[in-house]
Amino acid sequence: MVEHVSSYYAATAAVTERPALQGSIRTDICVIGAGFTGLSAALHLAELGYKVVVVEAHKVGWGASGRNGGQIVNGYSRDLSVIAKRYGVEAAEHLGAMSLEGGDIIRQRIHKYAIECDYRPGNVFAAFNKKQMHELEALKANWEQHGHLSLELLDLTALKQHVNTDVYVGGLLDKRGGHIHPLKLCQGEATALESLAGVIYEDSPVVSIDYTGAEPLVKTAQGEVRAQYLVVAGNAYLGNAVPELTAKIMPVSTQVITTEVLGEAKCRELMPQHTCLEDANYMLDYYRMTADHRLLYGGGSVYGGAQPADIIAKVRPHLEKTFPSLRGVTFDFAWSGNFALTLTRIPQFGQLSNKVYFAHGYSGHGVTCTHLAGKLIAEAVHGNASRFNHFSNLPYYPFPGGRLFRVPLTVMGSWWYIARDKLGI
């Protein structure tokens, strides 16, 4: 039995224990993974009347879904302008039409199932220099071409209403963004699924799947599930259960630290509007205030998914540069978590057979896109795969160099962008 990592989220969420799968069962839908993708797909399918079983290797929200920065950031890890250049205007239009839907699904879930997850509206992208500010201006214009009209450019004075620091020159406010306590959201969605007769088995790692027959068969350590359809939603924590999927993603770790309680007055001083923020660097930092008045600060990505020996030492200098008044502050929590990166930085949706669907590789934009992915999978299973296919028809490639060389090659490629950020070019 593997418990949640020692995070702020695990310490402040009411976690329900669920049994392990034992013996053989049959169901309409089997979902591998009780993170956001799996829970979103399962809940949408249960709402459509399907009998759903979820098998999770550890705990609901144990992976990236319960460890991330908790920011509702719309869109994808590559801008729609990049998608248009790479895949064509039509592809960008289709993906753009869905790019706000993940955040809307989250808000709908919170309202419909009365999920208490510390939701607050608004997120800010912050620019360190004029070049990044011009990029945000172009981003706003491109978003608006796809119908996103809830964006506001912020000059330095306006930005100070969201973050009281001198490190930025301006920013962009997305009023349809926001932030949540991700593990509380996971637990709330799991409870919602169970209210619709869905069943979740924890501590049930998948050892193999067989989709060569008429019905996929999923074998776990102590049981098995035979289903009409299978949804694979393990993402960065899928392991070797489905080896044909692992070559096209690479785990990347991100680090998060959370301060001691600062008090409401200090939090209001530093971030007056309680929005969340991420900067515009290639290797970005992100942060926000928690419901109990702490600063939660993340960054320090590591390709390959390795956890730094000292998470606080890696992230503290960034936090203290942003907020000099917090130099020497005590940190109560520090943890690491992996997300899945694709070579294109576009999430990969697809099928292993006409009965097996998967979605993964959100490349750092998983909170919203996972919820969209679950809905599109449910639509496809229910007979309308048109929107799912707008993603699945995009070309996807394995990382060059295979497992041995994908990390060093990706790191070398990233140096160019990191140098550009530092030089402001």
C-alpha positions in Angstrom: 0.0 0.0 0.0 1.5 3.4 -1.1 0.2 6.5 0.6 0.0 10.0 -0.8 3.3 12.0 -0.9 3.8 14.4 2.0 2.3 17.4 0.4 0.2 20.4 1.5 -2.7 18.9 -0.5 -2.5 15.5 1.3 -2.3 17.3 4.6 -5.4 19.4 4.0 -7.8 17.1 2.0 -10.2 14.5 3.5 -9.1 11.3 1.8 -11.4 8.3 1.4 -9.9 4.9 1.6 -11.1 2.4 -1.1 -10.5 -1.3 -1.3 -8.2 -3.2 -3.7 -9.7 -5.2 -6.6 -9.9 -8.9 -5.8 -11.3 -11.6 -8.1 -12.9 -11.3 -11.5 -15.6 -8.7 -12.4 -17.3 -7.6 -15.6 -18.4 -4.0 -16.5 -19.2 -1.7 -19.4 -16.2 0.5 -19.0 -12.9 -0.1 -17.2 -10.7 3.0 -16.6 -7.0 2.6 -15.7 -6.0 5.6 -13.5 -7.9 7.6 -10.9 -6.4 11.0 -11.8 -8.2 13.8 -13.6 -8.3 12.1 -17.1 -9.6 8.8 -15.7 -12.1 10.4 -13.3 -13.3 12.8 -16.0 -13.9 10.0 -18.5 -15.5 7.8 -15.8 -17.8 10.5 -14.6 -19.0 11.6 -18.0 -19.6 7.9 -19.0 -21.5 7.2 -15.7 -23.7 10.3 -16.4 -24.5 8.7 -19.8 -25.6 5.5 -18.0 -22.6 3.2 -18.4 -21.5 0.9 -15.6 -17.9 2.1 -14.8 -15.0 0.5 -12.9 -11.8 2.5 -12.2 -8.6 0.7 -11.1 -5.9 2.8 -9.5 -2.4 1.6 -8.7 -2.2 3.7 -5.5 -4.8 6.3 -4.4 -7.3 8.6 -6.0 -5.2 11.6 -7.2 -1.9 10.0 -6.1 0.0 11.2 -9.2 0.2 14.5 -11.0 -3.6 15.2 -10.5 -3.1 15.5 -6.8 0.3 17.2 -6.7 0.2 20.0 -9.3 0.1 23.7 -8.9 -3.7 23.8 -8.9 -4.0 26.4 -11.7 -6.8 26.4 -14.2 -4.9 27.5 -17.2 -6.8 27.4 -20.5 -5.4 26.1 -23.8 -2.5 23.9 -24.5 1.2 23.9 -23.9 1.6 25.2 -27.5 -0.3 28.3 -28.5 -3.0 28.1 -31.2 -0.8 30.1 -33.5 1.9 27.4 -33.3 -0.7 24.7 -33.9 -2.0 26.6 -37.0 1.5 26.8 -38.4 2.3 23.2 -37.6 -1.0 21.4 -38.5 -3.0 24.0 -40.4 -5.6 26.6 -39.8 -8.4 24.0 -39.7 -6.7 22.0 -36.9 -6.2 25.2 -34.9 -9.8 26.2 -35.3 -11.0 22.8 -34.0 -8.6 22.8 -31.1 -9.3 26.4 -30.4 -13.1 25.8 -30.2 -12.4 23.3 -27.4 -9.6 25.2 -25.6 -11.8 26.8 -22.9 -13.9 23.7 -22.3 -11.8 22.0 -19.7 -12.0 25.0 -17.3 -15.8 25.1 -17.9 -16.1 21.4 -17.1 -14.3 21.9 -13.8 -16.6 24.8 -12.7 -19.6 22.7 -13.8 -18.4 19.8 -11.7 -17.8 22.0 -8.7 -21.4 23.4 -8.9 -23.2 20.2 -9.9 -21.7 18.0 -7.2 -21.0 20.7 -4.5 -17.3 20.0 -4.5 -15.4 22.0 -1.9 -12.0 22.6 -3.5 -11.0 26.2 -2.7 -11.9 27.5 -6.1 -10.9 31.1 -6.9 -11.2 32.8 -10.4 -8.6 34.4 -12.5 -5.0 33.6 -13.6 -2.2 35.9 -14.7 0.7 35.4 -17.2 3.5 37.7 -16.2 6.3 39.1 -18.5 9.8 39.7 -17.4 10.7 41.9 -20.3 9.3 43.7 -23.4 9.8 40.7 -25.6 7.7 38.5 -23.4 5.1 41.3 -23.1 4.9 41.5 -26.9 4.3 37.7 -26.9 1.5 38.1 -24.5 -0.1 40.8 -26.7 0.1 38.4 -29.6 -1.3 35.6 -27.5 -4.3 37.8 -26.6 -5.0 38.7 -30.2 -4.8 35.0 -31.3 -7.0 33.9 -28.4 -9.6 36.5 -29.4 -9.7 35.1 -33.0 -10.9 31.9 -31.4 -13.6 33.5 -29.3 -11.8 34.0 -26.0 -12.8 37.5 -25.0 -12.2 37.4 -21.3 -8.5 38.6 -21.5 -7.0 41.8 -20.2 -3.5 43.2 -20.8 -2.0 44.5 -17.6 0.6 47.3 -17.5 2.9 47.4 -14.5 0.4 49.4 -12.4 -2.5 47.0 -13.1 -0.3 44.0 -12.6 0.6 45.2 -9.1 -3.1 44.7 -8.2 -2.4 41.0 -8.7 1.2 40.5 -7.5 3.2 43.0 -5.5 6.7 42.5 -6.9 9.2 44.4 -9.0 10.4 41.5 -11.2 7.9 41.9 -14.0 7.0 44.6 -16.6 3.4 43.6 -17.3 1.1 40.7 -17.8 -2.1 39.2 -19.2 -5.1 38.3 -17.0 -7.4 35.4 -18.0 -10.7 35.9 -16.3 -11.8 32.4 -17.3 -8.8 30.9 -15.5 -8.5 30.3 -11.8 -7.1 27.9 -9.2 -8.3 25.0 -7.0 -7.0 22.5 -4.4 -6.4 19.7 -6.9 -6.6 16.7 -4.5 -9.9 18.0 -3.1 -11.2 18.2 -6.6 -10.0 14.6 -7.4 -11.7 13.3 -4.2 -14.9 15.3 -5.0 -15.0 13.9 -8.5 -14.4 10.4 -7.2 -17.3 10.8 -4.8 -19.5 12.1 -7.6 -18.7 9.0 -9.7 -19.6 6.7 -6.8 -22.9 8.5 -6.3 -23.7 7.3 -9.9 -22.8 3.7 -9.0 -19.3 3.9 -10.3 -16.7 1.8 -8.5 -13.1 2.7 -7.7 -10.5 0.2 -6.6 -7.3 1.6 -5.1 -4.0 -0.2 -4.5 -4.7 -2.2 -7.7 -1.7 -1.8 -10.0 -2.3 -3.1 -13.6 0.1 -5.8 -14.5 -1.2 -6.4 -18.1 -3.9 -5.7 -20.5 -5.2 -7.9 -23.4 -7.2 -6.2 -26.1 -6.9 -8.8 -28.8 -10.3 -10.4 -28.0 -13.8 -9.1 -28.3 -13.6 -7.5 -24.8 -10.5 -6.0 -23.3 -9.2 -7.8 -20.2 -7.3 -5.9 -17.5 -5.3 -7.8 -14.9 -4.3 -6.3 -11.6 -2.1 -7.8 -8.8 -5.1 -9.6 -7.3 -7.9 -9.5 -9.8 -9.1 -8.8 -13.3 -11.7 -6.7 -15.1 -13.4 -7.6 -18.4 -15.1 -4.7 -20.1 -16.8 -3.6 -23.3 -14.4 -0.6 -23.5 -11.1 0.3 -21.8 -9.8 3.8 -21.1 -6.0 4.1 -20.4 -5.4 7.2 -18.3 -2.2 6.5 -16.4 -0.3 9.4 -18.0 3.2 9.9 -16.5 2.5 7.2 -13.9 1.4 4.5 -16.3 4.6 2.6 -15.8 5.1 -0.5 -18.0 1.4 -1.6 -17.9 1.0 -0.5 -21.5 4.5 -0.4 -23.0 3.3 0.7 -26.5 2.3 4.1 -25.1 5.5 4.9 -23.1 7.8 5.7 -26.0 5.8 8.8 -27.0 5.9 10.5 -23.6 8.7 11.5 -21.2 8.1 12.1 -17.5 9.1 15.6 -16.2 9.2 16.4 -12.6 8.1 19.7 -11.1 8.7 20.9 -7.6 6.3 22.6 -5.2 7.0 24.2 -1.8 4.4 25.7 0.6 5.3 28.3 3.3 4.1 28.4 6.8 0.9 30.2 7.4 1.6 33.9 6.5 -1.8 35.3 7.6 -4.5 37.0 5.5 -2.9 40.5 5.7 0.5 39.3 4.3 -1.2 37.3 1.5 -3.3 40.3 0.5 -0.2 42.5 0.5 1.7 40.1 -1.8 -1.2 39.0 -4.1 -4.2 41.4 -3.5 -6.7 39.7 -5.8 -6.0 36.1 -4.9 -5.5 35.2 -8.5 -2.8 32.7 -9.5 0.2 33.5 -11.6 2.7 31.8 -13.9 5.6 33.6 -15.6 6.3 33.7 -19.3 9.7 31.9 -19.2 10.3 28.6 -21.0 11.2 27.0 -17.7 8.5 28.8 -15.8 7.6 29.4 -12.1 4.0 29.4 -10.9 2.4 30.4 -7.6 -0.7 31.4 -5.7 -2.0 31.8 -2.2 -3.9 28.9 -0.5 -7.2 29.1 1.3 -5.4 29.0 4.7 -3.1 31.9 3.7 0.1 30.3 2.7 2.2 30.9 -0.5 2.3 27.8 -2.7 5.2 28.2 -5.2 6.3 25.8 -7.9 8.9 25.3 -10.6 12.3 23.7 -11.0 11.3 21.2 -13.7 13.6 18.2 -14.3 13.5 16.2 -17.5 13.2 12.5 -16.9 11.2 12.8 -13.8 14.0 12.8 -11.2 13.3 14.4 -7.8 16.0 16.9 -6.7 17.9 16.0 -3.5 16.8 19.2 -1.9 13.5 20.6 -3.3 13.5 23.7 -1.1 17.0 24.6 -2.1 16.0 24.4 -5.8 12.9 26.5 -5.5 13.6 28.9 -2.6 15.9 31.3 -4.6 13.1 31.8 -7.2 10.5 32.6 -4.5 12.8 35.0 -2.7 13.7 36.8 -5.9 10.0 37.3 -6.6 9.1 38.2 -3.0 12.2 39.6 -1.2 10.1 40.2 2.0 9.9 36.4 2.4 13.6 35.8 2.6 14.2 33.2 5.3 10.5 32.1 5.5 9.8 28.7 6.8 8.4 26.0 4.5 6.0 23.4 5.9 5.8 21.3 2.8 8.0 20.4 -0.2 7.2 17.7 -2.8 7.8 16.6 -6.4 5.5 15.2 -9.0 5.7 14.1 -12.6 3.8 15.2 -15.7 4.0 13.7 -19.1 5.7 15.6 -21.9 5.2 14.8 -25.6 7.7 15.7 -28.3 5.2 18.1 -29.9 4.0 19.5 -26.5 0.5 18.7 -27.8 -1.6 16.1 -25.8 -1.9 12.8 -27.5 -5.3 11.1 -27.8 -5.7 7.8 -29.6 -6.9 4.2 -29.7 -5.0 1.0 -29.3 -8.0 -0.8 -30.8 -11.7 0.0 -31.5 -12.3 -0.8 -27.8 -9.4 0.9 -26.2 -9.0 4.7 -25.8 -6.2 6.7 -24.2 -5.2 10.3 -23.6 -1.9 11.6 -22.1 1.0 14.0 -22.6 -0.6 17.3 -21.5 2.9 18.7 -21.2 2.2 20.9 -18.2 -1.3 22.0 -19.0 -3.1 19.0 -17.5 -5.6 20.5 -15.1 -7.9 21.7 -17.8 -7.1 19.5 -20.7 -7.5 16.3 -18.7 -11.1 17.3 -18.1 -11.7 17.9 -21.8 -10.0 14.6 -22.6 -12.4 12.7 -20.4 -15.4 14.3 -22.0 -14.1 13.6 -25.6 -13.4 10.0 -24.7 -16.9 9.6 -23.3 -18.4 11.1 -26.5 -16.3 8.7 -28.7 -17.4 5.6 -26.7 -21.0 6.8 -26.9 -20.8 6.9 -30.7 -19.6 10.4 -31.7 -15.8 10.5 -32.1 -15.6 13.6 -34.2 -14.1 15.9 -31.6 -11.9 13.2 -30.2 -10.5 12.6 -33.7 -9.5 16.3 -34.1 -6.8 15.3 -31.6 -6.2 11.7 -32.5 -5.6 12.5 -36.2 -2.7 14.8 -35.4 0.7 13.3 -36.0 2.7 12.2 -32.9 6.2 11.0 -32.7 8.5 9.1 -30.2 11.3 11.1 -28.6 14.5 10.7 -30.6 17.1 8.5 -29.0 14.7 6.2 -27.2 14.6 5.9 -23.5 18.4 6.1 -23.2 19.0 9.5 -25.0 15.6 11.3 -24.9 16.5 13.1 -21.6 19.9 14.5 -22.6 18.7 15.4 -26.1 15.7 17.3 -24.7 17.8 19.0 -22.1 20.2 20.2 -24.8 17.3 21.5 -26.9 15.9 23.4 -23.9 19.2 25.3 -23.3 18.5 27.5 -26.3 15.2 28.6 -24.9 16.5 29.1 -21.4 19.3 31.3 -22.8 16.8 33.4 -24.7 14.8 33.9 -21.5 17.8 35.1 -19.6 18.9 37.4 -22.5 15.4 38.7 -23.2 15.7 37.9 -26.9 
